[in-house]
Structure formats: C-alpha cells, structure tokens
C-alpha cells in the first residue's frame, strides 16, 4: 500500500510494532526493509524519517490482513 503525507513517523512505527506479521518498507531502490525489526526501524528513522518531519510517500507491504486493517485505521485517524 502507498502511504502519503505521513506526519508522525514515530507514532506510525508504534502502530507497526503492534502488527502480528511481517511489515516491509519498499525503498526507492526496491529494497525491502522489515519494519518489525528494531534495527531496520532505527535505520529507517536515521535515513528516511530524520530528513523531514513529514514523509511525502512510502510503500508498505503488510503480509497479514489484520495488520493492513490496523495500519489503515491508524492512517484514517491521523
């Protein structure tokens, strides 16, 4: 799923921590970062999220339907 205008990356990562299955961030180069991994979260925060307070666009893959719903619910509230 493509996510646009993510305003609070740290809160978004908290939502991802609640997910049961694998959640991946697809980078511009096509690499897949496992966002359930704390190491990948740190790398993401340091490289992608620290460059700006608002992220214009991300591509996320949630492998469990329940996790996709959780992410969508967060995005509609945010």
Helices and strands as residue ranges (DSSP letters): E 2-6, H 9-18, E 23-26, E 32-34, H 38-47, G 49-51, E 55-62, H 65-77
